[in-house]
Amino acid sequence: MSIPIFIFLILYLFVVLIFLIFTFFNIYHSWRFGMNSFTNFFSIFIYLSALAVIFFFSYNFIKTIDWTASINIL
């Protein structure tokens, strides 16, 4: 019995989608209800910058994997 490895990609993309939903929710509330100060804008910028770096490295790692392979069980 073997499991196609792209199942893990689908699970990962589902987790990323949930994370992005929470991110947009949090950024909206920080922007809308947060104090209109440099600290608020700077923290949003740092968060989005770190998120972009994480997604960049994640994409670079994911694109090197052969998604047609499968994992043999037993």
C-alpha positions in Angstrom: 0.0 0.0 0.0 1.3 3.4 -0.9 0.2 7.0 -0.1 0.8 9.7 -2.8 3.0 12.4 -1.4 0.9 15.2 -2.9 -1.7 14.4 -0.1 0.8 16.2 2.3 0.9 19.2 -0.1 -2.9 19.4 0.0 -2.9 19.2 3.8 -0.2 21.9 4.0 -2.1 24.2 1.6 -5.2 23.7 3.7 -3.3 24.8 6.9 -1.8 27.8 5.0 -5.3 28.8 3.9 -6.6 28.6 7.5 -3.5 30.6 8.6 -4.2 33.3 6.0 -7.8 33.6 7.0 -6.7 34.2 10.6 -4.0 36.6 9.4 -6.4 38.8 7.4 -8.8 38.8 10.3 -6.1 39.9 12.8 -4.6 42.5 10.5 -8.1 44.0 9.8 -8.8 44.3 13.5 -5.3 45.7 14.2 -5.8 48.2 11.4 -9.4 49.1 12.2 -9.4 49.1 16.0 -5.8 49.6 16.9 -4.3 52.9 17.8 -3.4 55.0 14.9 0.3 55.1 15.7 3.7 54.3 14.2 4.0 51.3 16.5 0.8 49.7 15.2 1.8 50.2 11.6 5.4 49.0 12.3 4.2 45.9 14.0 1.8 45.1 11.0 4.7 45.7 8.6 7.1 43.4 10.6 4.4 40.7 10.8 3.7 40.9 7.0 7.4 41.0 6.2 8.1 37.9 8.3 5.1 36.2 6.7 6.5 36.9 3.2 9.9 35.6 4.1 8.4 32.4 5.6 6.2 31.9 2.5 9.2 32.5 0.2 11.4 29.9 1.9 8.4 27.5 2.1 7.8 27.9 -1.7 11.4 27.4 -2.5 11.4 24.2 -0.5 8.2 22.9 -1.9 9.1 23.4 -5.5 12.1 21.1 -5.2 10.0 18.1 -4.2 8.8 15.5 -6.7 5.1 15.4 -6.0 4.5 12.3 -8.2 6.3 10.1 -5.7 4.6 8.0 -3.1 5.4 6.6 0.3 5.3 2.8 0.7 3.6 1.5 3.8 4.3 -2.0 5.0 
